[in-house]
Each structure stands twice: as C-alpha cells, then as structure tokens.
Amino acid sequence: MAIKKFKEKSEEKVNGKNEKTEEKTENIGEENKIEKENSSEKKEEKIEEKEKKPEEKPELEREYVINLRREILKVPKYRRAKKAIRALKEFLARHMKVEKRDLNKVKIDKYLNNEIWFRGIRKPLMKVKVKAKKIKGVVYAELAEIPKIVEFKKKKEEKFKKTNISSKKKKEEKKEEKIDKEEKEKEISTIEAGLEKQKKEAKEMKHQIKEKHKKTMPIRKALER
C-alpha cells in the first residue's frame, strides 16, 4: 500500500510539473508578443515625430547674386573651381555675420556645388544667384533658381529614399521574426529536456523502491526443544 501511494504521489508531482512548464511556455510567448508590439509601436512613433518636426525658423534669410570672376582670375586655371567655392563661402561668412568668419559654419548645398563644378575645374560659373539661411549660427546656401533638370533629379532622389526606408523596415521585421522563432525553439527544447530529466528521475525512483521492497520467502526456523 505504501509503495502504491508513493508511486501515485510521484506521478502527481510529474504531471503537476508538466502543467506548470506548459503554462510558463504560454506566458513567455505572450510576453514576447507584447514586447514586440510595444517596440514596433515606439519605432513608428519616433519616425512619425521626426517627419512631423517643424523646421526651425532661420535667424537670417537673404538672396545674393555673387560675382566670382575677380577671385577666380587670381588663381591658375587648374584651381579655379576650388577657388570659386572658397570665395562663395567667404562672401557668405562676411555678409551673413558668421562668428569669426568661420568657413566651417557655411554649408553649401549639393546641387549648388554641382552647378559650380558642372563645366570642370578650369571653367566654373562666374556668377551665381544664391539663397542663404542662417540657423543657430550656421549658414546654409542653396541655388535660388533651380533648373528643371536639377528639380527632376531632386524629386527622383527623394522618391528613392522613401522606397529605401520602406524596404529597410520590411527587412528589420523579417529579422525580428526569425530571432523570435529561434528564441521560442530554444525555450521549447530546454523545457523538453527538463521534462525528460524529470521522467528519468521518476523511473529511477520507482526502480529503487522495487529493489528495497523485494518479496522474500519466510525462513522456517527449527523449534527449540
């Protein structure tokens, strides 16, 4: 009777442990899903905030028609385009009241730079119409009158950036899904290994009990006379 009770208790313990492990796996899966949703929501909110951020109001905003001929002719032909950009920066630093006339605080737009370098280093533009904005002590210079070809390129680049961002988002989502699957598989494998160990231990306990309580034949002793 005692052996039967002990077996029943051991089986109940094993079943109880199995149920607890199954509950734990379900809870872990639910927690992982909730964490994923929260992280994805936070990322989307950050991206929306960046897109919605209003542009800072410039301290100064002016348009200049800058004549670069005088400065360009001071230099040999193979340095003219570089000198034109330096002269443009110096002009903007002086007229836009940059601190200590620091040329590092004057930023030239990509399309303006391309327009100056369009005909090569020997034949830069002699005259440029520029739109300058001063924000937090830094001057940003752009082309005042953008040609149609440049406008088309600009729109094309913006579209390409948007498509890149969407493709990156999809790739990140796929990576996250793969990582989650691997984590779940690892958790399930560890739980299964634990269950197998528990079953083995229970079997060993049963064998030990059987060995202890082996049925022995009663030994008849001779009556003492």
VENDALIN-V706522 format. One record per residue. N is the residue number from 1. PSI is psi as a letter, one per 20 degrees, with the letter a starting at -180 (* if undefined). BURIAL is + if it has 9 or more other ideal C-beta (glycine too) atoms within 8 Angstrom, else -. Layout:
n->(N:N)
psi->(PSI:PSI)
burial->(BURIAL:BURIAL)
This chain:
n->(1:2:3:4:5:6:7:8:9:10:11:12:13:14:15:16:17:18:19:20:21:22:23:24:25:26:27:28:29:30:31:32:33:34:35:36:37:38:39:40:41:42:43:44:45:46:47:48:49:50:51:52:53:54:55:56:57:58:59:60:61:62:63:64:65:66:67:68:69:70:71:72:73:74:75:76:77:78:79:80:81:82:83:84:85:86:87:88:89:90:91:92:93:94:95:96:97:98:99:100:101:102:103:104:105:106:107:108:109:110:111:112:113:114:115:116:117:118:119:120:121:122:123:124:125:126:127:128:129:130:131:132:133:134:135:136:137:138:139:140:141:142:143:144:145:146:147:148:149:150:151:152:153:154:155:156:157:158:159:160:161:162:163:164:165:166:167:168:169:170:171:172:173:174:175:176:177:178:179:180:181:182:183:184:185:186:187:188:189:190:191:192:193:194:195:196:197:198:199:200:201:202:203:204:205:206:207:208:209:210:211:212:213:214:215:216:217:218:219:220:221:222:223:224:225)
psi->(g:h:g:g:g:g:g:g:g:g:g:g:g:g:g:g:g:g:g:g:h:g:g:g:g:g:g:g:g:g:g:g:g:g:g:g:g:g:g:g:g:g:g:g:g:g:g:g:g:g:h:i:p:q:p:q:p:q:g:q:o:r:p:q:o:p:o:i:g:g:h:h:i:i:q:r:h:j:j:g:g:g:h:g:g:g:g:g:g:g:g:h:h:g:h:j:l:q:p:j:l:o:h:i:j:o:p:p:q:g:h:g:g:h:h:h:j:g:j:r:h:h:m:r:p:h:p:p:o:q:o:p:p:o:o:l:i:p:p:p:p:r:p:g:o:p:r:h:g:g:g:g:g:g:h:g:g:g:g:h:g:g:h:g:g:g:h:g:g:g:g:g:g:g:g:g:g:g:g:g:g:g:g:g:g:g:g:g:g:g:g:g:g:g:g:g:g:g:g:g:g:g:g:g:g:g:g:g:g:g:h:g:l:q:p:q:p:p:p:p:q:p:p:p:*)
burial->(-:-:-:-:-:+:+:-:-:+:+:-:+:+:-:-:+:+:-:-:+:-:-:+:+:-:-:+:+:-:-:+:-:-:-:+:-:-:-:+:-:-:-:-:-:-:-:-:-:-:-:-:-:-:-:-:-:-:-:+:-:-:-:+:-:+:-:+:-:-:+:+:-:-:-:-:-:-:+:+:+:-:+:+:+:+:+:+:+:+:+:+:+:-:-:+:-:+:-:-:-:+:+:-:+:+:-:+:+:-:+:+:+:+:+:+:+:-:-:-:+:-:-:+:+:-:+:+:+:+:+:+:+:+:+:-:-:+:+:+:+:+:+:-:-:-:-:-:-:+:+:-:+:+:-:-:-:-:-:-:-:-:-:-:-:-:-:-:-:-:-:-:+:-:-:+:-:-:-:+:-:-:+:+:-:-:+:+:-:-:+:-:-:+:+:-:-:+:+:-:-:+:-:-:+:+:-:-:+:-:-:-:-:-:-:-:-:-:-:-:-:-:-:-:-)
